[in-house]
Amino acid sequence: MKTVASVLALVGLASIAQADIITANLAGPISFTNAAPNTAVLNTSAGIGQRARAYVVTGDWTAGSGGPWSNEFRTRISGVTDQGGGDLSRAHGGAGNGNPFTFAFPTNTTSDQGQFPRTFLANAASSDIAATTSLTFWQSFSGSGATLTNGALHLFTDAIPSVTFSTDANSPSMTTRPNSLTSNTTLTGPYYYKSHTFTAPGVGANPFHIGLHTNGGDGYLYAYNGAFDPNNPLTNLIGLDDDGDLGLSQSSSFWLSLTGGNTYTLVATTFSGGAFLTDAMMSVAGVPAPGSLVLIGLGGLAAARRRRA
């Protein structure tokens, strides 16, 4: 059974040295199974000098044996996804999903903003884009297999300058923090935070990967449409996540559709009240030059991520 999906179509990026999404195409069809992974070496020289924050794989999918498990696959970028203390590989699709490429960037009404696929990359020199990138594909379950044609790797780099910071007792604080888009936690504050307001680049609505990396402290990350009011932290809230791909206390991350020219605010705080973040970094990645990114259908990137209240 062949399922065709080109969720993200990116045009002409490989020749743009400073694009915010670097695309590398697979040379031909690539088949893989649980027992026999397959590694493709891709030309990513257009991205040299930039650091990848996240990645997405797209293509035309032919499910093989082992269905419905053949609709799930894993990828690993050698020397990158195996850094940072989190999962060594990133999962795409799932057994209950008829197509591993039915991504859906969450809307402002989506209650669980932490989204699969898990695509956050380590905040380390290992995620600096090199001339070539080794991308390994395989299946998670015994007996399953699939083939990817017209495949491509899309590396998301900084759309705005990343923000590095630490919080302490002199940082601004809020008495409570959200644990969903509609409710605040019952845990006791204060919650010391760092906020950063920015204007989304690009034209129209585009998917962005929003991330928080911490080297100390269990972080919680929020996105607001417009201003952030620490006395009313649910007002304007459009995205949030607790635990990202790099380990339970090392990261928070989510995908969100932002509109170019609009003002947004990121807020990073801690899971527990009275705690601090050390050597932390917030990033917003994605969006190449206007007209380079075309969205074709926003299906279902929405497997709910485990969340703590």
N, C-alpha and C positions, 0 to 999 in steps of 0.2 A: 504494500500500500504506500503510495507516494503522497506526501502532503507538502504543498508548496507554500512557503512563507517567507516574505521579505519584509520583516517588521520595520527595520530601519534601512532605508535606501540612502546611501551617502555617495555623492557624485564628485569625482575629481579631487579627492582629498589627498591622495598619495603624493601628489606633486606640490602640495602646499606645506612649506617648511614649518610654519607657525600656526597651523590649524589647531583648533581645540578638540577635534576628534580625528585621530589618525587611523586610517583604514588600510588593512593589508588583506589582499585576496588570496584564497587558497588556489594553488595551481590547477587542481582538478578534483574529482570526487575523492572522498576519504571515507573508508569503511572501517568500523571498529566494533569490538565486542567486549564483554566483560573479561574474557580470557586473553584477548589480543588488543591492547591499546594501540593507538596509532598517533605518531607525532609528526606534525607539519612544521617546517621551518619557514617563517614568513618574513618578507622584506618590510621592515618598519623604519627604514633609514630616514623617512620624512619627519619622524618624531624625535630625532636626536636633539638633545638639549632640553627636552621636556620630561616631566615626571607624570606617569600614568596614575590616576586616582581610582579608576574603575574600568571595566571592559564589558563588552557585549559581543556575543557570537551570533551571526545570522546566516541564513542559507535556505536551501530547499532540502527538505527532510524526507527520506525514505525509510520507514520503519521496517525492521527485519524480523528475525525470530524473537521470541520471548515477549510479544506484546501482551498487555499494554506497557510492560516495563521498558520496551524499546523506545518509548517516547520520552524517556528520561536519560540524560547523559551528563557526564562530568568533564570538566576541563581543568588543566593545570598549566600555568605558565612557568616554565623552568626558572628557578632562582627568584621568583617573584611571589606567586601565591603560596609558596612554602616558607615564606618569611612572615614575621609579625605575630606569631603565637596563636593564630587561628586555624581554621580548616585548611588542609593542604590543597584541597580541590574545591571547585565551585560547582554546585548542582544547577542544572537547567531542566525545566519541564518536570513531569511527574507521571506516575502510573494512572492517575485519574484525569490526565490532561491529554487530549487527542493530538496535540501538537506542541512540541517543546518550545516553539517560537511564538506563542500567543502572549507576548508581553502586554501589560497594561500599566501605564504610568498613572499613579493614583490621582483621583480628583480631590477637591477640597472636602468632600463629604465622606471620603474613605476613612473608616475609624482606625484601621490598623495600617499605619504608614510604612512600617518596616516591611520591605518587599524582597521576594526572590526575583531573579536569580541572585545568589550571593556573589557579588562582583567587586567588593571593595578590596583594593590592593594595599599592601603594606606601605606605611609612611617611612620608607627607607630608601637608601641609594639603590637598592635592588630593583626598585620600580622605575628608575630612570630608563627611558626608552633607548634601546640599542639599535644597531643596524639591522639585526635579525632577532626574531622572537620565536622561541620553540613552544608550540602549543600542542599539548597532548590531549587526545579524546579517548574516552572509554565509557563503558556501561557499568552500572553499579551492581546489577543482578546477574547471577549465573544463567547462561543460556540466551541472554538478550544481545541484540546487535542492531546496527543501523548504518545508513550511508548518508553523508552530507555532501551535496553538490552546490556549486555556486556559493561556497562558504566564504565568510569574511570575518576577520577580527577587527573590532572597533575599540580603540584605546581612548578613553575620555581623559583629557588633561584639563588644567585649571582654566576655567572660564573667567574667573576673577582671581586676583592674588590671594593665596592662602593666608590665613590669620593664625599666628602663633601666640600663645598666651599661657599664663598660669593664674589661678585664683588664690586669694588668701582672705584673712579676716578683714582686710580693708576694701575688698571688692564689694560692689553693690550686691544686694541680696533681696530675695522674695520670701515671704513667709510660707508659701506653698508652691508646688509645681504641678503641672498636668501629668496624668498618667494615661490619658486618652485625649481625643479631640474635644470631648464634652465633659470631662470630670477631672478633678484634682485628687492628688494622693491623700491618703489619711495619715501618712507618715509626717513626723514633726520636723519643721525647718529649724533655722533658716537655711535657704539654698543660695549659696554664693554663685554668681553667674558672670559670664562674659557675653556681651551682645555685639553684633556686627551688622550694620545696615549697608545694603548694596543695591545697585540697579542691575536688573537682569539684562545680559547682552542678547543680541539676536533680534529677530523679527518674528512676531507672533508667538504662539505657545510652543515650547520645546522641552524635551526631557532633560533634566539635570540630575546628576548624582551628587548628593549632599552628604558630607561625612565629617565625623569627629574622631580624631585619633588622640589617645592619651597615653602617656608613659607613667602616670600615677593618678589614682582615683578612678572611681566607677562613674563614667559620664552618662549624661542624658542630653539629647540634642533636639532642638525645636526649630521650626521655621514659621514665620509670621508674614502674612500679606499686609505689608505696611509696617506700622509701628508696633512695638512691644510695650505693654504696660505691666510692670512687675506687680502692681496691685490687682490686676485682672488678667492673669496669665493665659486664660482661655480665649480672650478677645483677639481676633485676627489669626488664631492658630490654624495652620493648614497642614503641618507635617510634624512627625516626631518619631524618635526611635531610642530604645535603650541599648540593646546589645547588638553590635554589628558583626562583621565577618572575622575580625582579627582577635577574637577572644572576648569573654563576657565583660571584662572590665577595661578593655583596651580600645574599644571603638563603638560608635553608633553610626548608622548609615541608612539612607533611604533614597528612592527615586521620587522625583516630584516634577510635575509640569509647571514651568514658570513662563510668564509672558515678558518678552523683551521690552525694555523701557519702563517696566513697573518696579516699584521699590519693595524690597523684602528685608526681613531682619532674621538673622540666625541668633539663637541663644543656646549657650552650652552651660549646663550646671551638673550637679551630681545626683546619683540615685538616692543617697542618704543625706539627711540634713546635717549641717555643721561640717561637712567634708569639703575638700579642695581638689582641684585639678592641677596637675603638675606637667609642665612641658607639653601642653596640648596644642592641637592644630585643627582648625575648621577649614573645609574646602568645598568649593562648588565647581563641578567639572562638567564639561560638555559644550555644545553649540559651536560649530565652525562658522565660517564666513556666511553671511546671509544667502539663502538659496541653496546651500549645500546639503542641508538636512531635510529630508522628506519623510514624514510619518505615514505609513500605510497601515491603518488599522491598529487600534490599541486594545488588544485582547485581554490576556490574563496573567500579568506578572505577579499575581496577588496571592501566593500561598502565605497564610498568616504566620508571622514569626512569633516565637515564644515571647511572652511579655510578662513582666513582673509589675504588680501594683505598688 
